[in-house]
Amino acid sequence: MKVVVAYSGGLDTSVIVKWVKETYKAEVVAFCADVGQEEELDGLEAKAKKTGASKCYIQDLTEEFARDFIFPMMQANAIYEGVYLLGTSIARPLIAKQLIQIAKKEKADCICHGATGKGNDQVRFELTAYALKPDIKIIAPWRVWDFKSRSDLIKYAKDNKIPITVSAAKPYSMDRNLLHISFEGGILEDPWSEPPADLGVMTKSLDKTPDKAEYVTVEFEKGIPVKVNGKKLSPANVMRELNKLGSKHGVGRVDLVENRFVGMKSRGVYETPGGTILNIAHRAMESITMDREVMHLRDSWIPYYSKLVYNGFWFAPEREMLQVAIKESQKFVTGEVKVKLFKGACYVAGRRSKYSLYDMNIATFEKDCVYNQADAEGFIKLNALRLRVLANSKQKRY
């Protein structure tokens, strides 16, 4: 039996490699998707083999992640429940897609992931896997083994001399990629407790940020960011540069309680510096280049589109259909946006585009020769007609 394990080198997957090997008497192939974890990948292959894997794939997927997953989602202005920029959610379909490809290459019997039976990731991994290989067999250890908590895993790891970085004193779960880092569990489970001061990884705490604001320009082509401060960058490097700038000024840290797909509420602390800048800049670019009704229609899809990403339906036909319409809406979202970063905030400071629909000659409060203000009277009376009819009827409401 051969099993491909989605491996990160963290507590759960480090234990899983050994547990799967012993429980199923299986050959274990580890797969780590490099989606921007940075230093977390150092020594990972050696660690996987030391833990029991026969082979370890580490694949750089950062460009694909930014180009084919982050940026299309950003075109949709996707925000789950008005706060979460979907940093973990959007990485899962890419990781699962590659996991399936390696399983096919290795002629593996199963794939295995370390998502818990309480969380969203199990759904995201498995929906993607079944969409791409309907007959795949999946092992989800958290749903079948005897361990009940991460404290149990810490003990198992120590007993079996498995190297881990999590401790009982700092037991929260961390997940990092090119878009964000998330912190959940452990000491964060009490929603009344403020996160520890040393929690930040991708953003500086406000007391350590500069006392002087910094201006940053982002250039878009059809809703896709292509330049930062006038410099053309690859998709992944756009994210890296904006993460660096956002981190410096403490931009993008949020503390939220979200509704998981499985039904429970969950508290998380997320850092999304570059993604926050992009979201704000992209909306500003749209504000002068998108037709009102196109914008309002696209905006009406945001909650549904965000839910699809959050719940793991990236490879579902309804998400793909929406993406085609969203891409069409971005046809003229081209130009530059200037933002101001200061003490955790990102402010729009300017926007310009050759496709701008903003006309100063019409919008001005000064004298103009375009807009006849007297026309507004008929416009208002026509829109008020049904209200006047109601008011004169027996349907008394006020």
LINSUL-V132621 format. One record per residue. N is the residue number from 0. RES is the residue in one letter. SS is DSSP state (~ for helix, > for strand, _ for the rest). Layout:
N/RES/SS  N/RES/SS
//
This chain:
0/M/_  1/K/>  2/V/>  3/V/>  4/V/>  5/A/>  6/Y/_  7/S/_  8/G/_  9/G/_  10/L/~  11/D/~  12/T/~  13/S/~  14/V/~  15/I/~  16/V/~  17/K/~  18/W/~  19/V/~  20/K/~  21/E/~  22/T/~  23/Y/~  24/K/_  25/A/_  26/E/>  27/V/>  28/V/>  29/A/>  30/F/>  31/C/>  32/A/>  33/D/>  34/V/_  35/G/_  36/Q/_  37/E/~  38/E/~  39/E/~  40/L/~  41/D/_  42/G/_  43/L/~  44/E/~  45/A/~  46/K/~  47/A/~  48/K/~  49/K/~  50/T/~  51/G/_  52/A/_  53/S/_  54/K/>  55/C/>  56/Y/>  57/I/>  58/Q/>  59/D/>  60/L/_  61/T/~  62/E/~  63/E/~  64/F/~  65/A/~  66/R/~  67/D/~  68/F/~  69/I/~  70/F/~  71/P/~  72/M/~  73/M/~  74/Q/~  75/A/_  76/N/_  77/A/_  78/I/_  79/Y/>  80/E/_  81/G/_  82/V/_  83/Y/>  84/L/_  85/L/_  86/G/~  87/T/~  88/S/~  89/I/~  90/A/~  91/R/~  92/P/~  93/L/~  94/I/~  95/A/~  96/K/~  97/Q/~  98/L/~  99/I/~  100/Q/~  101/I/~  102/A/~  103/K/~  104/K/~  105/E/~  106/K/_  107/A/_  108/D/_  109/C/>  110/I/>  111/C/>  112/H/>  113/G/_  114/A/_  115/T/_  116/G/_  117/K/_  118/G/_  119/N/_  120/D/~  121/Q/~  122/V/~  123/R/~  124/F/~  125/E/~  126/L/~  127/T/~  128/A/~  129/Y/~  130/A/~  131/L/~  132/K/_  133/P/_  134/D/_  135/I/_  136/K/>  137/I/>  138/I/>  139/A/>  140/P/~  141/W/~  142/R/~  143/V/_  144/W/_  145/D/_  146/F/_  147/K/_  148/S/_  149/R/~  150/S/~  151/D/~  152/L/~  153/I/~  154/K/~  155/Y/~  156/A/~  157/K/~  158/D/~  159/N/_  160/K/_  161/I/_  162/P/_  163/I/_  164/T/_  165/V/_  166/S/>  167/A/_  168/A/_  169/K/>  170/P/_  171/Y/_  172/S/>  173/M/>  174/D/>  175/R/>  176/N/_  177/L/_  178/L/_  179/H/_  180/I/>  181/S/>  182/F/>  183/E/>  184/G/_  185/G/~  186/I/~  187/L/~  188/E/_  189/D/_  190/P/_  191/W/_  192/S/_  193/E/_  194/P/_  195/P/_  196/A/_  197/D/_  198/L/_  199/G/_  200/V/_  201/M/_  202/T/_  203/K/_  204/S/_  205/L/~  206/D/~  207/K/~  208/T/_  209/P/_  210/D/_  211/K/_  212/A/_  213/E/>  214/Y/>  215/V/>  216/T/>  217/V/>  218/E/>  219/F/>  220/E/>  221/K/_  222/G/_  223/I/>  224/P/>  225/V/>  226/K/>  227/V/>  228/N/_  229/G/_  230/K/>  231/K/>  232/L/_  233/S/_  234/P/~  235/A/~  236/N/~  237/V/~  238/M/~  239/R/~  240/E/~  241/L/~  242/N/~  243/K/~  244/L/~  245/G/~  246/S/~  247/K/~  248/H/_  249/G/_  250/V/_  251/G/_  252/R/>  253/V/>  254/D/>  255/L/>  256/V/>  257/E/>  258/N/>  259/R/_  260/F/_  261/V/_  262/G/_  263/M/_  264/K/>  265/S/>  266/R/>  267/G/>  268/V/>  269/Y/>  270/E/>  271/T/_  272/P/~  273/G/~  274/G/~  275/T/~  276/I/~  277/L/~  278/N/~  279/I/~  280/A/~  281/H/~  282/R/~  283/A/~  284/M/~  285/E/~  286/S/~  287/I/~  288/T/~  289/M/_  290/D/_  291/R/~  292/E/~  293/V/~  294/M/~  295/H/~  296/L/~  297/R/~  298/D/~  299/S/~  300/W/~  301/I/~  302/P/~  303/Y/~  304/Y/~  305/S/~  306/K/~  307/L/~  308/V/~  309/Y/~  310/N/~  311/G/_  312/F/_  313/W/_  314/F/_  315/A/_  316/P/~  317/E/~  318/R/~  319/E/~  320/M/~  321/L/~  322/Q/~  323/V/~  324/A/~  325/I/~  326/K/~  327/E/~  328/S/~  329/Q/_  330/K/_  331/F/_  332/V/_  333/T/_  334/G/>  335/E/>  336/V/>  337/K/>  338/V/>  339/K/>  340/L/>  341/F/>  342/K/_  343/G/_  344/A/>  345/C/>  346/Y/>  347/V/>  348/A/>  349/G/>  350/R/>  351/R/>  352/S/_  353/K/_  354/Y/_  355/S/_  356/L/_  357/Y/_  358/D/_  359/M/~  360/N/~  361/I/~  362/A/~  363/T/_  364/F/_  365/E/_  366/K/_  367/D/_  368/C/_  369/V/_  370/Y/_  371/N/_  372/Q/_  373/A/_  374/D/~  375/A/~  376/E/~  377/G/~  378/F/~  379/I/~  380/K/~  381/L/~  382/N/~  383/A/~  384/L/~  385/R/~  386/L/~  387/R/~  388/V/~  389/L/~  390/A/~  391/N/~  392/S/_  393/K/_  394/Q/_  395/K/_  396/R/_  397/Y/_
//
